[in-house]
Amino acid sequence: MSKKWTAKRITINLASTEAEKLQKYCNQTGRTATDVIRELIRGLGVNEDISSQLPSPKAS
């Protein structure tokens, strides 16, 4: 049985330096920005307790 893809389009806002860094990485590796971002998302530790990895709120 073939796997069906469900696509969700996401728009992100990047600072110009971030966009340039992503483009440079893509040019160096020959990969698309979509592929790079997908790999980064797949590498997120969603099964782990991420609350310990988040910055603690600053006291007011």
C-alpha positions as CSV (number, residue, x, y, z in Angstrom):
1,M,0.0,0.0,0.0
2,S,1.4,3.4,-0.9
3,K,1.8,6.1,1.7
4,K,-0.3,9.2,1.1
5,W,1.2,12.6,1.8
6,T,-0.8,15.3,3.6
7,A,0.7,18.6,2.9
8,K,0.5,21.7,5.1
9,R,1.9,24.9,3.8
10,I,3.7,27.1,6.4
11,T,5.1,30.6,5.9
12,I,7.9,31.7,8.1
13,N,9.4,35.1,8.6
14,L,13.2,35.2,8.7
15,A,15.6,38.0,9.4
16,S,17.7,38.8,6.3
17,T,20.7,37.2,8.0
18,E,18.8,34.0,8.7
19,A,17.5,33.8,5.1
20,E,21.0,34.4,3.8
21,K,22.4,31.7,6.0
22,L,19.8,29.2,4.9
23,Q,20.3,30.1,1.2
24,K,24.1,29.7,1.6
25,Y,23.7,26.3,3.3
26,C,21.4,25.2,0.5
27,N,23.8,26.3,-2.2
28,Q,26.7,24.5,-0.4
29,T,24.8,21.3,0.0
30,G,22.7,21.3,-3.1
31,R,19.6,20.8,-1.0
32,T,16.3,22.8,-1.0
33,A,15.3,24.9,1.9
34,T,12.2,22.7,2.3
35,D,14.4,19.6,2.7
36,V,16.7,21.4,5.2
37,I,13.8,22.6,7.3
38,R,12.1,19.2,7.2
39,E,15.2,17.5,8.5
40,L,15.5,20.0,11.3
41,I,11.9,19.5,12.3
42,R,12.3,15.7,12.2
43,G,15.3,16.1,14.5
44,L,13.2,17.8,17.2
45,G,12.9,15.7,20.3
46,V,9.1,15.6,20.5
47,N,9.1,12.3,22.5
48,E,11.3,13.8,25.2
49,D,10.1,16.1,28.0
50,I,10.9,19.4,26.3
51,S,9.8,21.5,29.3
52,S,13.2,21.1,30.8
53,Q,14.8,22.4,27.5
54,L,12.7,25.6,27.4
55,P,14.0,28.8,28.9
56,S,12.4,29.5,32.3
57,P,10.1,32.6,32.4
58,K,11.7,35.7,33.7
59,A,10.3,37.0,37.0
60,S,8.6,40.4,36.7
